[in-house]
Amino acid sequence: MRSKRTAVITALCFLLPNFLGFCVFTVGPVVFSLTAAFSNWNLMKTVPLQFVGLGNFVKLFTEHEFWLYSINTVYLMMGMPIAIAASLFLAILLGQKLRGIVVYRTLFYLPSFTAGVALLILWKALYNPDFGPINVIIETVLGWLHVSSVDAPTWLSSTKNVLSLGVEKVGLVAGQFGLGARDAIIMMGIWTAAGGGNMLLYLAGISNIPQELYEAASIDGAGKWAQFRHVTWPQLAPTTFFIVIMSFIGGLQGGFEQARVMTMGGPAGTTTTLSYYIYTKAFEEFQIGYASAVAWVLFTVIFVVTLVNWRFGSQYVNE
Amino acid sequence: MSTSRKRSFGEWWFRKGRFGASHVLLVCVAVTTLLPFSWMVLASFKSLDEVQGLSPIPSEWHPENYTDVVNSKDISFKKYYFNSVFIAGWVTLLACFTSSLAAFAFARLEWPGRDHVFKLYLATMMIPGVVVMIPNYTLMVALGLLDSYIGLIVPAAFTAFGTFLLRQFMLTIPRSLDEAATIDGASAWRIYWDVILPLARPGLIVLAIFTFMGNYGSFFWPLVLIKSEHLRTLPIGMLYFDSMYGRQTNLIMAASVMCIVPLIILFIVMQRHLVKGIQLGAVKG
């Protein structure tokens, strides 16, 4: 009895430093922000603090901005499947016993390892419509082809997009088709992520696939594509499952750094994602209550999406 | 005759050609990956006029761009380096220590409610950063820790992720070691310090690199917390530098190069551990 009590006390001593910090900086804030979401709390204290019930949420769902920013967030996530497919493709290439794998792997991993403000500033310069190398190349090629009717995209200052979505109005709008700020951010994201952590995860997954499965498949006359379809892909299902879940969680709260460093959310709010919107509301306008409400909507969406992924995904993985 | 030629071609293709095609693809991807980096380095050595020009290679090399950035009056790059490394270093030290203690309690000790508390830890890893950032910010305002090293370091030092990672790692260490040590009369602390920690070193290294990297490049928290110039970290300093010197792309690229060079060195030195660590992080359990 006594020794059991000592054991519990010992365990608590080990746990305590981390657990205290965990409670103060994670659990406490979660509870606190849920409360704040139902209040009109403003750090500038222009109005007396009071609870406003569902007021923040009603305002949020009825304003146009929230829907535009939600669309932006989802739009930027369109790069996710492309990046994941690219990671898988690169991992399959590297999974062969080739020479110089470590060199390739190091090079491919470089963008995601150095990702951050410095690289975002670099890409801002690359996309510069006047002297950025991307448009220099495009204009040179257009010159060679004697095409004068097409202008090079203005990238980060353009609201155009490949889905031809409108800005003022939710829905498709003629004349909006083209390459704009959101597409620029997507392309940069694919460049950053393709050779990153997901590729390493796939690489580990591929090296764990028993070689006999491929031998059996090739005896049955399966070509490269059939081997991929019936051996590699199903064997990698748990890895894909993990990557997809983590990508959704990351993608839904993404876009903040890009918006803050490259575009300030513009042009016309088209690169403002939900996380950047929360930042501006909380830390530029100091509307803590309203920002908390948006944050909780985002959290709820992430939670539901993860649950749905889990449902469908685990079914598929267990097959 | 023709079939044998065909087969030999097939064999050649299988042995060499297929790999050759893979190399061609891999080199293409490597070039695409490297092009932006090369442009950055080349631009950082150009004169301002030439940055906006067409030629990719500088006609005259200007290494003084780098000294101009370092000696600039408006920004103190050396200070930003120091702040980033200082803050990331302390966070790493604290995070590794508290996480390994907690991971030890979760992986090696028996106590009621252990698995429930661990599930709570896991569940919080899904919470978006912004949800907790807002209350943490108001907490820092209330404690008067806005714009201070402590405010930058302490909230980042307790990670559920680190606890999770090290717990997974400690679970792989054989139980018999603790039992033998207990029979020898070792206390829980001795088992933690002398038996488990040395064996968990690869896990600790991985956590240390991740934590250091994450905090060296950390953006959101310093952005909202730092008001005064002398506390700025590299990313925040870069942001202000970019807004002040927006037109001087050559200087900005020199600053960017200086930002990422330490990362590249760290990566090359640590890459074996890192690759293993990332792959370990995905192991469910």
Chai-1 contact restraints between the chains, C-beta under 6 A:
chainA,res_idxA,chainB,res_idxB,connection_type,confidence,min_distance_angstrom,max_distance_angstrom,comment,restraint_id
A,V8,B,W111,contact,1.0,0.0,6.0,A-B,restraint_1
A,T10,B,A188,contact,1.0,0.0,6.0,A-B,restraint_2
A,A11,B,A105,contact,1.0,0.0,6.0,A-B,restraint_3
A,A11,B,L109,contact,1.0,0.0,6.0,A-B,restraint_4
A,A11,B,W111,contact,1.0,0.0,6.0,A-B,restraint_5
A,F14,B,L101,contact,1.0,0.0,6.0,A-B,restraint_6
A,F14,B,F104,contact,1.0,0.0,6.0,A-B,restraint_7
A,F14,B,A105,contact,1.0,0.0,6.0,A-B,restraint_8
A,L15,B,A102,contact,1.0,0.0,6.0,A-B,restraint_9
A,L15,B,A105,contact,1.0,0.0,6.0,A-B,restraint_10
A,P17,B,T98,contact,1.0,0.0,6.0,A-B,restraint_11
A,P17,B,L101,contact,1.0,0.0,6.0,A-B,restraint_12
A,N18,B,T98,contact,1.0,0.0,6.0,A-B,restraint_13
A,N18,B,A102,contact,1.0,0.0,6.0,A-B,restraint_14
A,N18,B,F158,contact,1.0,0.0,6.0,A-B,restraint_15
A,G21,B,F158,contact,1.0,0.0,6.0,A-B,restraint_16
A,F22,B,F158,contact,1.0,0.0,6.0,A-B,restraint_17
A,F25,B,N136,contact,1.0,0.0,6.0,A-B,restraint_18
A,F25,B,P155,contact,1.0,0.0,6.0,A-B,restraint_19
A,F25,B,F158,contact,1.0,0.0,6.0,A-B,restraint_20
A,T26,B,T124,contact,1.0,0.0,6.0,A-B,restraint_21
A,T26,B,V132,contact,1.0,0.0,6.0,A-B,restraint_22
A,P29,B,V132,contact,1.0,0.0,6.0,A-B,restraint_23
A,P29,B,P135,contact,1.0,0.0,6.0,A-B,restraint_24
A,P29,B,N136,contact,1.0,0.0,6.0,A-B,restraint_25
A,F32,B,P135,contact,1.0,0.0,6.0,A-B,restraint_26
A,S33,B,V131,contact,1.0,0.0,6.0,A-B,restraint_27
A,S33,B,I134,contact,1.0,0.0,6.0,A-B,restraint_28
A,S33,B,P135,contact,1.0,0.0,6.0,A-B,restraint_29
A,L93,B,S22,contact,1.0,0.0,6.0,A-B,restraint_30
A,L93,B,L26,contact,1.0,0.0,6.0,A-B,restraint_31
A,L98,B,F19,contact,1.0,0.0,6.0,A-B,restraint_32
A,Y104,B,L26,contact,1.0,0.0,6.0,A-B,restraint_33
A,L107,B,A30,contact,1.0,0.0,6.0,A-B,restraint_34
A,L107,B,T33,contact,1.0,0.0,6.0,A-B,restraint_35
A,F108,B,T33,contact,1.0,0.0,6.0,A-B,restraint_36
A,F113,B,F267,contact,1.0,0.0,6.0,A-B,restraint_37
A,T114,B,I260,contact,1.0,0.0,6.0,A-B,restraint_38
A,T114,B,L263,contact,1.0,0.0,6.0,A-B,restraint_39
A,G116,B,G217,contact,1.0,0.0,6.0,A-B,restraint_40
A,V117,B,P235,contact,1.0,0.0,6.0,A-B,restraint_41
A,V117,B,M238,contact,1.0,0.0,6.0,A-B,restraint_42
A,V117,B,L239,contact,1.0,0.0,6.0,A-B,restraint_43
A,A118,B,M238,contact,1.0,0.0,6.0,A-B,restraint_44
A,A118,B,S256,contact,1.0,0.0,6.0,A-B,restraint_45
A,A118,B,C259,contact,1.0,0.0,6.0,A-B,restraint_46
A,A118,B,I260,contact,1.0,0.0,6.0,A-B,restraint_47
A,I121,B,D242,contact,1.0,0.0,6.0,A-B,restraint_48
A,I121,B,S256,contact,1.0,0.0,6.0,A-B,restraint_49
A,L122,B,M40,contact,1.0,0.0,6.0,A-B,restraint_50
A,L122,B,S256,contact,1.0,0.0,6.0,A-B,restraint_51
A,A125,B,T249,contact,1.0,0.0,6.0,A-B,restraint_52
A,L126,B,P36,contact,1.0,0.0,6.0,A-B,restraint_53
A,F131,B,Q52,contact,1.0,0.0,6.0,A-B,restraint_54
A,P133,B,W39,contact,1.0,0.0,6.0,A-B,restraint_55
A,G197,B,I278,contact,1.0,0.0,6.0,A-B,restraint_56
A,L200,B,V275,contact,1.0,0.0,6.0,A-B,restraint_57
A,L200,B,I278,contact,1.0,0.0,6.0,A-B,restraint_58
A,L201,B,A282,contact,1.0,0.0,6.0,A-B,restraint_59
A,A204,B,Q279,contact,1.0,0.0,6.0,A-B,restraint_60
A,F242,B,A282,contact,1.0,0.0,6.0,A-B,restraint_61
A,Q253,B,P128,contact,1.0,0.0,6.0,A-B,restraint_62
A,E257,B,F219,contact,1.0,0.0,6.0,A-B,restraint_63
A,S275,B,V130,contact,1.0,0.0,6.0,A-B,restraint_64
A,I278,B,V130,contact,1.0,0.0,6.0,A-B,restraint_65
A,A282,B,I134,contact,1.0,0.0,6.0,A-B,restraint_66
A,F283,B,V224,contact,1.0,0.0,6.0,A-B,restraint_67
A,I288,B,I134,contact,1.0,0.0,6.0,A-B,restraint_68
A,A291,B,I134,contact,1.0,0.0,6.0,A-B,restraint_69
A,S292,B,I134,contact,1.0,0.0,6.0,A-B,restraint_70
A,A295,B,V130,contact,1.0,0.0,6.0,A-B,restraint_71
A,A295,B,V131,contact,1.0,0.0,6.0,A-B,restraint_72
A,L298,B,P128,contact,1.0,0.0,6.0,A-B,restraint_73
A,F299,B,P128,contact,1.0,0.0,6.0,A-B,restraint_74
A,F299,B,V131,contact,1.0,0.0,6.0,A-B,restraint_75
